[in-house]
Amino acid sequence: MNTAFLWHNGRIKPWAEATVHVSTHALHYGSSVFEGERVYATPKGAAYFRLSEHTQRLFESARVYDIAIGYSEDEINAACLELIRANDMRSAYVRPIVFRGAGGLGVLPKHGAPVEVAIMALDWGAYLGEAIEKGADVCVSSWHRPAPNTLPSWAKAGGNYLSSQLIAAEARRGGYDEGIALGHNGLLSEGAGENLFLVKKGKLLTPPTSAGILAGITRDSVIALAADLGLTLEERDLPREALYSADEIFMTGTAAEITPVRSVDRKTVGKGEPGPITRALQQAFFGLFDGRTADRRGWLEYVDKVDRADVSCAVVPDREDQEAAIHGRTTQQEPTLETIG
Ligand SMILES: Cc1ncc(COP(=O)(O)O)c(C=O)c1O
């Protein structure tokens, strides 16, 4: 799983050399903020998906906890790109993390206490395995998400993931792929590591960002792609029973991508297989990485300015293709609900 190199405190170094002391503050108090990002192998070379938005969220998470990162957003973006080049990767799951280091065991760190920054790139496939094709079997967890005035859910902080561990562990013990949590008010919140979407009578429904969820970047992407497909979407509070009458359900996240749900609490969702709207959104989303969906919002950030695939290719692309490559456009049509059926 690990790669040859990672980035740690300003330089690329061998994986094994990036160690920390046992008195590291984050180890004791969960004082880390992190990101999960993906690099996809596209026809034009390796590309990050929405790198700058992930880095921006990393900085926003750090601000909540007054953790001074010590690098600019541009420097972190450059480090992320450099790491993929150093490991010569075509695709990857990337994990930047900022954490309070070894500098005393007080809960409130002393002024000027060390902050460390690391970025790891891993070779990681589908997070929920074959569920991405067949659909996941999920349950509603007996554990709720933390209330908004306890742990801020918009901050992607290490400590928040104790809640996710309880939810996911209970689900796995019960033989499910994943757990869905209710919020402090008993309404639907999100999965252990994913946001949640329902489809009812052709309309997409998703809990609002005030429902104790991480404001997911994949969630945001799906909302935009749904608009492109002409779908209606409502962000609104949803009770648990909405899961049992939904025509389709899917979960979104950088790791989970767009994973259909085929049953909840052993009740079959729809026909027990990914439905047409889920499939259409999957196709639009994955099409961004194989060139079938135009990257009209500039979401892809290429690792190399010169495309490796083009360099090794003897065929000179025609002018239209070159222009499309430069502007991140494809000449093929994007999928619509009609074309997907
Ligand atoms: C708790 C939780 N909710 C939602 C998400 C989805 O967020 P994103 O799409 O930004 O990866 C994640 C994944 O990081 C998560 O851990």
The ligand as a MOL file (V3000), in Angstrom:
LIG
                    3D

  0  0  0     0  0            999 V3000
M  V30 BEGIN CTAB
M  V30 COUNTS 16 16 0 0 0
M  V30 BEGIN ATOM
M  V30 1 C -17.5830 11.8290 7.3230 0
M  V30 2 C -17.4410 12.0990 5.8720 0
M  V30 3 N -18.4840 12.6000 5.2020 0
M  V30 4 C -18.4060 12.8660 3.8800 0
M  V30 5 C -17.2400 12.6250 3.1680 0
M  V30 6 C -17.1780 12.9610 1.7110 0
M  V30 7 O -16.3650 14.0950 1.5110 0
M  V30 8 P -15.5620 14.3220 0.1650 0
M  V30 9 O -16.5100 14.1120 -0.9320 0
M  V30 10 O -15.0640 15.7070 0.2510 0
M  V30 11 O -14.4630 13.3120 0.1540 0
M  V30 12 C -16.1410 12.0930 3.8370 0
M  V30 13 C -14.9120 11.8130 3.1100 0
M  V30 14 O -13.9280 12.4380 3.3060 0
M  V30 15 C -16.2350 11.8390 5.2180 0
M  V30 16 O -15.1940 11.3380 5.8780 0
M  V30 END ATOM
M  V30 BEGIN BOND
M  V30 1 1 1 2
M  V30 2 1 2 3
M  V30 3 2 2 15
M  V30 4 2 3 4
M  V30 5 1 4 5
M  V30 6 1 5 6
M  V30 7 2 5 12
M  V30 8 1 6 7
M  V30 9 1 7 8
M  V30 10 2 8 9
M  V30 11 1 8 10
M  V30 12 1 8 11
M  V30 13 1 12 13
M  V30 14 1 12 15
M  V30 15 2 13 14
M  V30 16 1 15 16
M  V30 END BOND
M  V30 END CTAB
M  END
